[in-house]
Amino acid sequence: MDPLMLLFLLIAGLTGADSVSSVRQVTVQSGGSVTIPCLYEDTYKNHVKYWCKGDDGQSCTSIVRTDFPQKKGDVSIRDDPEQQVFTVTMNNLKIEDNDTYWCRVEISGHSDDGEWVTLSVSDGSSGVSVDNQEVTGVEGDSVSVQCRYGDSNSQKMFCKIGGSCVLGNSGSLDGRPVEIRDDRVNKVFSVTMWGLERKDTGWYRCDAGHLQIPVHITVKVTTTAITEETIKASAAGFTTKMLLQTVSAHDEGGNNETESPLVQLALYVGLGLLVLLLIIIFIIITWKVLHKHKKKFTRQQNPGRTEFIASVEPGADVTYSSILLPNPEVR
């Protein structure tokens, strides 16, 4: 590998993000497709972005724009201001698509800002590729990217576009441990990133020599990690909806005059007290009925005799007797 090119890649990967950042040189097989990310700084959120073709960025030929046209033939553009990135997708690539392209940001009254990308379309597999440019991981877990390459002697790197790179067997990206394992027989190096956080979602690149391929990693939250705030928000939304439906039904059933919130509150409190009073009355009536049936049952067990047992001093003579008394309920 050219030492000057390696030095350039190291400087580009380690010095941090520029105003516009992307990959440098991408190789794609004929008939394939590729998505190129163009990252930009916060001040460019509301600017028009475009993808153009030509050696000179100031005079390149515009192909697609975020205003119009957003799609032309097999090329399309999409802007995501929240993530501060616009992406260009090129499908059904042909040999004649070999050229220098530009990620450009339109700046009124000044020279447009941007970054160049060299695209090479070949019939072979000498470049760097991945099976899928979209990879998904789970928060707190790990994610792996399989980077295929053609030249087994090239230096392997994994970088965050606009950020730092990991060279060799291990390192870290934004505090996240990264391990690289190079299988020279099958010409694939595997990149594993551990301890994922949601903020790790973004664009990365596999780098073998001076050839690159961008990869987007999405970090999702696990099902068991649904927060209590989310549940409360859902419950609050449901309660609000039911309350609005109740008030709406009340307004439709009554007159057209709008009641004040204080009057509505008084109605709800009054209704609640009435329900509570009915419950108390029901409990009292039930208790009286049960008590009356209990007394009647006790008298039916001994309808004509009532026994009296007297307490006497220890050692005294005791005579037991039963006195038959009339029971007024027995006829």
FENUR-V728678 format. One record per residue. N is the residue number from 1. SS is DSSP state (helix for helix, strand for strand, loop for the rest). PHI is phi in degrees with one decimal (none if undefined). PSI is psi in whole degrees, -180 to 180 (none if undefined). Layout:
BEGIN
n | ss | phi | psi
N | SS | PHI | PSI
N | SS | PHI | PSI
END
This chain:
BEGIN
n | ss | phi | psi
1 | loop | none | 144
2 | loop | -64.1 | 120
3 | helix | -58.5 | -35
4 | helix | -66.6 | -38
5 | helix | -66.7 | -41
6 | helix | -61.8 | -42
7 | helix | -62.3 | -41
8 | helix | -62.5 | -43
9 | helix | -65.3 | -40
10 | helix | -62.4 | -45
11 | helix | -64.3 | -43
12 | helix | -64.5 | -34
13 | helix | -83.9 | -25
14 | helix | -104.9 | -10
15 | loop | -90.1 | -1
16 | loop | 97.9 | -178
17 | loop | -79.8 | 140
18 | loop | -91.2 | -178
19 | loop | -63.6 | -35
20 | strand | -134.4 | 130
21 | strand | -131.1 | 147
22 | loop | -159.9 | -171
23 | loop | -79.3 | 167
24 | loop | -103.2 | -54
25 | strand | -135.8 | 119
26 | strand | -120.2 | 136
27 | strand | -117.3 | 128
28 | strand | -129.6 | 143
29 | strand | -70.8 | 149
30 | loop | -59.1 | 135
31 | loop | 89.9 | -10
32 | loop | -87.6 | -170
33 | loop | -140.7 | 163
34 | strand | -154.2 | 147
35 | strand | -113.9 | 125
36 | strand | -106.9 | 122
37 | strand | -89.7 | 142
38 | strand | -124.8 | 104
39 | strand | -87.1 | 144
40 | strand | -138.5 | 164
41 | loop | -80.1 | 167
42 | helix | -59.3 | -34
43 | helix | -67.3 | -13
44 | helix | -98.0 | 9
45 | loop | -54.9 | -43
46 | loop | -96.4 | 8
47 | loop | -85.4 | 156
48 | loop | -76.3 | 135
49 | strand | -113.7 | 152
50 | strand | -150.8 | 163
51 | strand | -118.2 | 122
52 | strand | -131.5 | 168
53 | strand | -126.6 | 134
54 | loop | 144.7 | 162
55 | loop | -71.8 | -31
56 | loop | -108.0 | 123
57 | loop | -63.0 | -31
58 | loop | -76.6 | -21
59 | loop | -123.5 | 16
60 | loop | -69.4 | 159
61 | strand | -89.5 | 119
62 | strand | -67.6 | 136
63 | strand | -108.3 | -58
64 | strand | -133.2 | 153
65 | strand | -134.9 | 159
66 | loop | -76.4 | -13
67 | loop | -94.6 | -62
68 | loop | -168.9 | 136
69 | loop | -85.4 | 142
70 | loop | -85.0 | -15
71 | strand | -142.5 | 135
72 | strand | -145.3 | 111
73 | loop | 62.7 | -123
74 | loop | -96.4 | 14
75 | strand | -116.8 | 133
76 | strand | -139.4 | 157
77 | strand | -131.7 | 146
78 | strand | -145.2 | 133
79 | strand | -108.1 | 138
80 | strand | -125.8 | 88
81 | loop | -60.8 | -31
82 | loop | -64.4 | -39
83 | loop | -91.9 | -4
84 | loop | 56.2 | 53
85 | strand | -151.8 | 139
86 | strand | -118.5 | 144
87 | strand | -118.6 | 145
88 | strand | -120.2 | 125
89 | strand | -111.3 | 128
90 | strand | -120.0 | 121
91 | loop | -109.7 | 161
92 | loop | 49.9 | 51
93 | loop | -66.5 | 145
94 | loop | -124.7 | 165
95 | helix | -57.3 | -37
96 | helix | -70.4 | -6
97 | helix | -81.8 | -5
98 | loop | -57.2 | 123
99 | strand | -179.5 | 179
100 | strand | -98.1 | 130
101 | strand | -119.1 | 167
102 | strand | -135.2 | 135
103 | strand | -87.4 | 116
104 | strand | -124.9 | 146
105 | strand | -117.6 | 126
106 | loop | -79.1 | 129
107 | loop | -127.7 | 115
108 | loop | -67.3 | 132
109 | loop | 79.9 | -2
110 | loop | -138.2 | 172
111 | loop | -68.8 | 136
112 | loop | -63.4 | 149
113 | strand | -99.5 | 152
114 | strand | 178.3 | -177
115 | strand | -142.2 | 141
116 | strand | -91.7 | 152
117 | strand | -137.6 | 128
118 | strand | -96.3 | 124
119 | strand | -109.6 | 126
120 | strand | -118.2 | 126
121 | strand | -110.6 | 125
122 | strand | -132.0 | 164
123 | loop | -87.4 | -14
124 | loop | -99.2 | -163
125 | loop | -127.9 | 44
126 | loop | -85.8 | -8
127 | loop | -88.2 | -161
128 | loop | -110.9 | 134
129 | strand | -146.1 | 165
130 | loop | -133.2 | 156
131 | loop | -68.0 | -33
132 | loop | -147.3 | 131
133 | loop | -78.3 | -10
134 | strand | -109.8 | 119
135 | strand | -124.8 | 139
136 | strand | -118.0 | 136
137 | strand | -127.2 | 171
138 | strand | -114.2 | 139
139 | loop | -56.3 | 131
140 | loop | 87.0 | -9
141 | loop | -106.7 | -158
142 | loop | -123.3 | 166
143 | strand | -140.0 | 146
144 | strand | -123.8 | 143
145 | strand | -126.2 | 129
146 | strand | -99.0 | 113
147 | strand | -105.6 | 117
148 | strand | -95.3 | 145
149 | loop | -143.1 | 168
150 | loop | -104.6 | -39
151 | loop | -96.2 | 109
152 | loop | -72.7 | -15
153 | loop | -91.7 | -1
154 | loop | -78.2 | 156
155 | loop | -73.9 | 130
156 | strand | -98.7 | 135
157 | strand | -141.4 | 156
158 | strand | -130.2 | 126
159 | strand | -129.8 | 155
160 | strand | -93.9 | 124
161 | loop | -61.4 | 126
162 | loop | 83.4 | 3
163 | loop | -131.2 | -145
164 | loop | -93.2 | 175
165 | strand | -128.3 | 158
166 | strand | -116.0 | 123
167 | strand | -112.9 | 156
168 | loop | 80.9 | -148
169 | loop | -89.7 | -25
170 | strand | -156.7 | 164
171 | strand | 173.6 | -157
172 | strand | -147.3 | 149
173 | strand | -124.2 | 115
174 | loop | 52.8 | 40
175 | loop | 83.7 | -2
176 | strand | -94.7 | 123
177 | strand | -63.0 | 137
178 | strand | -129.8 | 135
179 | strand | -121.4 | 135
180 | strand | -119.2 | 126
181 | strand | -121.1 | 123
182 | strand | -103.2 | 118
183 | strand | -101.7 | 95
184 | loop | -71.5 | -23
185 | loop | -68.7 | -49
186 | loop | -91.5 | 0
187 | loop | 54.2 | 58
188 | strand | -147.8 | 133
189 | strand | -114.1 | 133
190 | strand | -99.2 | 130
191 | strand | -113.1 | 125
192 | strand | -121.2 | 128
193 | strand | -115.4 | 130
194 | loop | -106.4 | 162
195 | loop | 59.9 | 48
196 | loop | -62.8 | 144
197 | loop | -125.1 | 161
198 | helix | -62.4 | -28
199 | helix | -70.9 | -10
200 | helix | -78.4 | -8
201 | loop | -59.0 | 129
202 | strand | 164.9 | -170
203 | strand | -99.9 | 133
204 | strand | -126.9 | 178
205 | strand | -147.4 | 141
206 | strand | -86.9 | 137
207 | strand | -133.6 | 119
208 | strand | -129.8 | 105
209 | loop | 72.5 | -128
210 | loop | -102.8 | 10
211 | strand | -106.4 | 146
212 | strand | -140.7 | 161
213 | strand | -143.9 | 129
214 | strand | -79.2 | 147
215 | strand | -135.3 | 133
216 | strand | -102.4 | 126
217 | strand | -107.4 | 127
218 | strand | -111.3 | 125
219 | strand | -104.3 | 120
220 | strand | -105.6 | 160
221 | loop | -88.3 | 142
222 | loop | -70.8 | 159
223 | helix | -62.1 | -37
224 | helix | -74.6 | -9
225 | helix | -96.2 | 17
226 | loop | -62.9 | 125
227 | loop | -78.8 | 158
228 | helix | -63.6 | -32
229 | helix | -63.6 | -37
230 | helix | -65.0 | -42
231 | helix | -65.0 | -44
232 | helix | -62.5 | -40
233 | helix | -64.4 | -40
234 | helix | -65.1 | -43
235 | helix | -64.4 | -42
236 | helix | -63.4 | -40
237 | helix | -64.4 | -41
238 | helix | -65.4 | -44
239 | helix | -62.8 | -43
240 | helix | -61.6 | -41
241 | helix | -63.4 | -45
242 | helix | -64.3 | -40
243 | helix | -64.5 | -42
244 | helix | -64.5 | -38
245 | helix | -66.5 | -38
246 | helix | -66.2 | -47
247 | helix | -63.2 | -40
248 | helix | -63.5 | -43
249 | helix | -64.6 | -38
250 | helix | -64.7 | -43
251 | helix | -65.7 | -37
252 | helix | -71.3 | -32
253 | helix | -81.4 | -21
254 | loop | -103.3 | -155
255 | loop | -81.1 | 179
256 | loop | -88.1 | -1
257 | loop | -76.3 | 141
258 | loop | -85.4 | 123
259 | loop | -82.8 | 148
260 | loop | -74.1 | 156
261 | helix | -58.2 | -32
262 | helix | -67.8 | -40
263 | helix | -65.9 | -42
264 | helix | -62.3 | -40
265 | helix | -63.6 | -41
266 | helix | -63.2 | -39
267 | helix | -63.1 | -45
268 | helix | -65.0 | -41
269 | helix | -65.8 | -43
270 | helix | -61.7 | -42
271 | helix | -62.8 | -40
272 | helix | -64.7 | -42
273 | helix | -65.7 | -38
274 | helix | -63.5 | -43
275 | helix | -62.5 | -42
276 | helix | -63.3 | -41
277 | helix | -63.9 | -42
278 | helix | -62.7 | -38
279 | helix | -64.8 | -42
280 | helix | -64.1 | -44
281 | helix | -61.3 | -41
282 | helix | -62.6 | -41
283 | helix | -64.9 | -42
284 | helix | -64.3 | -46
285 | helix | -62.7 | -43
286 | helix | -61.7 | -41
287 | helix | -64.9 | -41
288 | helix | -65.5 | -43
289 | helix | -62.3 | -44
290 | helix | -64.7 | -38
291 | helix | -67.2 | -39
292 | helix | -66.1 | -43
293 | helix | -65.4 | -32
294 | helix | -67.7 | -43
295 | helix | -65.2 | -42
296 | helix | -64.1 | -38
297 | helix | -66.6 | -39
298 | helix | -65.8 | -40
299 | helix | -69.0 | -34
300 | helix | -68.4 | -22
301 | helix | -72.4 | -36
302 | loop | -131.2 | 77
303 | loop | -69.7 | -27
304 | loop | -125.8 | 12
305 | loop | -142.7 | 135
306 | loop | -128.3 | 124
307 | loop | -100.4 | 140
308 | loop | -116.9 | 129
309 | loop | -115.8 | 123
310 | loop | -101.7 | 147
311 | loop | -88.9 | 135
312 | loop | -126.7 | 167
313 | loop | -71.6 | 149
314 | loop | -59.9 | 135
315 | loop | 91.5 | -12
316 | loop | -80.9 | 156
317 | loop | -74.1 | 137
318 | loop | -122.8 | 132
319 | loop | -116.5 | 124
320 | loop | -94.8 | 135
321 | loop | -149.3 | 156
322 | loop | -116.4 | 134
323 | loop | -109.7 | 122
324 | loop | -85.4 | 118
325 | loop | -112.6 | 146
326 | loop | -70.2 | 141
327 | loop | -101.7 | 118
328 | loop | -62.6 | -19
329 | loop | -88.6 | -10
330 | loop | -98.6 | 120
331 | loop | -104.7 | none
END
